[in-house]
Amino acid sequence: MNSCLLVPVVVLLFFSAVNGQGNGAVRLNVNGGSLPTYTQGVVEVYYNSEWGPICDRYAYGSFGNIPSVVCHQLGYTGGYSGSTSSYLSTSPVIYDVSCSSNSLVILQCTHFSSPPSTCYSSDNVEVTCYSTRIWDSPYTGMVRLQNGYYSGQGMVQVYCNGQWGVVCNSASFDSYAATTVCTQLGYNDQSDYSSTSFTGTAWLDNVDCYYESCLSQCSGGSCPSSSVYCSSAANVTCSYNTGSSRYGSTRYTCGGGLTAGAIVGIVIGALVAFFICVVLIITIPICVCCCLGIGIGAAAGGTRRTTVAYSNMA
Ligand SMILES: *[C@@H]1O[C@H](CO)[C@@H](O)[C@H](O)[C@H]1NC(C)=O
C-alpha cells in the first residue's frame, strides 16, 4: 500500500519540480515559496537541473545591474535591490555575478559556477521589480512569450502594425526558429518547441530560421502588412546553454533603440547626402557657366555669321 502510494507521489514531485523550465530560468522566492508571478523576492536561478540562489560575495548590498536584468527577464522594465532580509537555505548555483546593463537574461552576465570557500545566506540577491511590463512600450518586430509557467516559455507573439499577434506553428517552425525566438529574448538555446491550440489571426506563418539573432531576419519573419489565419500557434521554452558560443541578443540587437546597424546606416546615409551635395555644388556652377558660355558663344557666333553674310554680300 505504502509503496503503491509512493510511485504517484514521486512522479508528482518530479513534475512539480521540473515544470518544463529551461536552464537559466529565474523566479523570485518569498519565505521559502516561489511563484513565477512574484515581483519581489530572493532571486533563484534554474541551473544544471536545480533551482538555487545567487551568491554575490562582493556586492555588499549593491547588486549593480542584476536587479534590472532579472526583472527584465521576468518581463518587467527594471527593478532595484531588496534588503536581503529573507534569504534561502538552499545552496547557491551561481556565484559573483556581474551584469552589463544591456543584458536580457541572468546567464548572459559573467558568473562562476564552482562554489567559493565561503558563501553566506546574506550574499543572496533580493530584488523588487517595477510593475511596468517591457511589452507596454513595444517596438516593431518585438517578440514575447505568453501564458507559460515561467517567463522564458509560452506562446510566441510578435508586435506588428501596432498590435501583438501570434506566430503560427508551421512545418518550418523548427528548433532553429525556436532558437532564434529565444536568442532575441537574450537566451541562446531552446529546450522545447511545440504548438499550442489557438484559432484566429496571426502576424507570421511559415517562419523559417537558421541561426538568426532576431525573428525579423528569418525568412517570413518580418512584419507583413496584413494578418493570416492560423489554427495553431508556436510555443517555445527557452534555455541558456553556457557551453554554447552563441550569445543571446542584448537590449538593442533587434530594435527598441539604435542598433549598431542603424548607426552605421545613419553614418552611411549622411556620407552619401554629403557626397551628393558636393557633386551638386560643383556641377551646378559648371552647368550655369556652360549654359551662359553656350549662350554667349551662340550670340557671338550669330554676330560673326551675320558679319560673314554681309561680307559675302559685299
Ligand atoms: C507549451 O510547451 C510547454 C513545454 O512543453 C508545455 O508545458 C505547455 O503546456 C505548452 N503550452 C501550451 C499552452 O500548450
The ligand as a MOL file (V3000), in Angstrom:
LIG
                    3D

  0  0  0     0  0            999 V3000
M  V30 BEGIN CTAB
M  V30 COUNTS 14 14 0 0 0
M  V30 BEGIN ATOM
M  V30 1 C 3.9940 24.8720 -24.2000 0
M  V30 2 O 5.0500 23.9430 -24.0550 0
M  V30 3 C 5.3390 23.6060 -22.7160 0
M  V30 4 C 6.5820 22.7600 -22.6840 0
M  V30 5 O 6.4450 21.6430 -23.4940 0
M  V30 6 C 4.1400 22.9000 -22.1070 0
M  V30 7 O 4.3890 22.5860 -20.7590 0
M  V30 8 C 2.9480 23.8450 -22.1790 0
M  V30 9 O 1.7940 23.1770 -21.7290 0
M  V30 10 C 2.7050 24.3280 -23.5940 0
M  V30 11 N 1.7200 25.3780 -23.5350 0
M  V30 12 C 0.5780 25.3230 -24.2000 0
M  V30 13 C -0.3510 26.4470 -23.9420 0
M  V30 14 O 0.3070 24.4360 -24.9740 0
M  V30 END ATOM
M  V30 BEGIN BOND
M  V30 1 1 1 2
M  V30 2 1 1 10
M  V30 3 1 2 3
M  V30 4 1 3 4
M  V30 5 1 3 6
M  V30 6 1 4 5
M  V30 7 1 6 7
M  V30 8 1 6 8
M  V30 9 1 8 9
M  V30 10 1 8 10
M  V30 11 1 10 11
M  V30 12 1 11 12
M  V30 13 1 12 13
M  V30 14 2 12 14
M  V30 END BOND
M  V30 END CTAB
M  END
